[in-house]
Amino acid sequence: EKIGFIFPVHWYGPPKKILEFIDSLPGATSKYLFALAVSGGQVAKALIKLEKFINSKKMSLSAGFEIAMPSNYIIWQNAAPKELQEERFEKAKDKIKHIGAIVKTGKKEPLEKGALWENILLSSLNPFFVKYVDKTDKNFWVNKKCSSCQTCVKICPAKNIELKDNNPTWLHKCDKCLACIQWCPQKAIEYGKRSVKFDRYHHPEIQLKELIKY
């Protein structure tokens, strides 16, 4: 009766994988569709963009929520301090309970969105990201610590990495989720020049085997 789309915000919009999945659904799949956008604190118009896409498939989105979590965007910034991580984890638990109560009753809610400047400025960047993201993996590189363990190959949801001469090679169909760099056990994967200065981050309660399974 109810279907939820839970996804990370990619450059202030929904990831390609989510849109491809929705595109594969038959029309009028459920009377109650809801979405939960996990962001680093700036959801902008990600849920609005998702709603427009869903509407184009002759379906409608009944509610949309943001969950602010620590950002994993190591390309630009260091991992959040532990105190901030814990603060966001606790707030997320409370909000998930609130969302659960709304979804359970089937109540319709306005979609959550960012401040006006986010919606105008940040969301305008999303079409460029979508157009060029698959080729940006050319900036990944591997240092001498690589052990050829293939963790990056197994964890990539886009199946964009393979081993050549015992080193990861990216195949230019990247979604920029950054799982490869954040989960490398040897910290052997880098992106451009900035990531070498930054700490890795992934949610402390998530295990690698869970992500590889799905």
N, C-alpha and C positions, 0 to 999 in steps of 0.2 A: 504493500500500500504506500510505503514511503521509500524514496531513494535519496541518498545523500552523496554529494561530490565533495570529497575532502582533499585539498591540494595545496601545494606550496605556491606562493606568488612568485612568478618569474618576470622580473622587470615590469612590475605593476600590472600584470595581466595573468590570466590562467595559462598553464603550460600547454604545449602542443598536444601532449599525450591525453590530457583531459578532453580537449576539443575533439580529438580523433575518436575517443571513446564515445562521447555524446553523439557524434556524427553517425556512429554505428548503431545507435539505439533506434528501435521503431518508435514512431510518433505516439503520443499519449501513453507513454510507458507507465506513468504513475500520476495520480491526482495531486500528490504532494512531493515536490522536488525541493530539496534544500541544499545549500552549499556552505562549506566552512573553508575559508581561505587562511592559510597559515603564512604569516608574513614576519619580516624582521622589524615591524613597527610602522610600516607605510603600505597600507593596502591599496590606497588611491582608488582607481575605478575598476579594480580587478573583478569584483563581483558584478558590477554594471556591465562590463564587457562579456562576462559569462552569461548574464541574463539575455543580452542581445543575441548571442549565438544560440542559446536555447530557444528563444522566441522564433528564430529563423527556422528551427526544426519543428515548428508547430507545437511546442511545449511551453510551459511557463514555470518560472522559479517562484516558489512561495515564500522563501526566506533565505537570507544570506548573512553570514557572520564572519567576523575576523577574529583570529587568535594570534596575538603578538607573541612571538618566541624569539630567542636569540638568533641573530643572523648568521648564516654560514658562508656569507659572500666574501671569502678570503681574498678574492681578487682586489677588493678595495680596502678592506679593513681587518683589524685584528679580531680575534674572538672576544666576545663580551666578558667582562669580569665575572667571577663566580657569583658575586653578590647579585648582580643584575640577572644572571641566568636563573638563580633560585627564585628571585622575585617574580620573574615572568612565568616560571613553572607553576608557582602557587596561584598566581592570578588566572592562569590558563585552566587549572583544575576547577576553580570557582566558576569560571565562565562556561566551561563545558557542562557543568551541572545545570546552569541556567538555560543553555541551549537545549539540553536534553529534555527539560520540562516543556519547552516551547514545541519542540518537534513531536513529543509524545501526544500533545493535545491537538496537533495539526493546525496550530495557529499560524496565520500569515503575518509576516513581519516585513517592514521596509528593509531593503538591503543596506548593510553597513558600507560606508565609504570614507575616504580620507577627507582632509581639509581641502578647501577650494583650490589652494595653490598646488596641492598634490595632484588633484584631479586634472588640473589644466596643464601643469608643467611636466610632472612625472609620467602621467598616462600617455602624453604625446610621444614619449620615447618608445612605448611598447611596439608599435608597428615596425620600427627599425630593428628592434631586437628580434622580433619574429622572423623578419626577412633575412637577417644575416647570422643568426645564432649558430646554425649548423656548421658554419665555416670557422667560427671563432676558436675551435679546438686546436687550431694550428699553434696557439700560444702555450699549450701544455708542453712540458718537457720533463725528462727524468734524470735524476742525479745518480751518482755511483752507488747509492744505498739500495737500489732496486734489487730484490731477491728473486724476481720472476715468479712470485707467489700466485699471480693471476687474480688477486682480490679485486683489482680494478675491472678486469674483464667480467667477472661474475656479478659485480654489483651494479654495473652500468645498465640503467633501464632502457636505454636506446640501442643497446648492443653495438656500441660505437667504438669499442676498444678490442684489439686483438694483439697477441704477442708476435713480434717479429724479431728474430735474432735475440730472443729472451728479453726484449724490452717492449713496453706498451706502445702501441701505435694507434692514433685516433683516426677515424674513418670519415670525418666531416659530415656527420649526421647528429651532432651534439645537441642536447637540450639544456646544457649549462646548469645541471643540478649540482655539480661539484662533489658528487659522492666519491668519485675516484680519488680526488686529492684529499678529502676529509677522512676517508676510511683507510687509506694506504697505511699498513702497519709499520712500514719502515720510514714513513714521511719522505718518500723518494720522488713523489710527483710535485711539480711546481707549475705555476702559471705566470708567465711573463717575468717581471723583475721584482714585483712587490711581495708575492706570497712567501718568499724565503724569510721575510722579517716577521711573519705572523704565525700565531698559534693555530693549530687545527681545532675544529669543534664539530661534534655531533652529539645528539641528545644522549646523556649518560645512561638512560634506562633502555635504550635500544641496542640490541645485539646484532652483530654482523650477520649471523645465520638467519635472523628474521628477515632481513632485507634481501638476502640471496634467495631465500625460499620463495618470495613473492615477486 
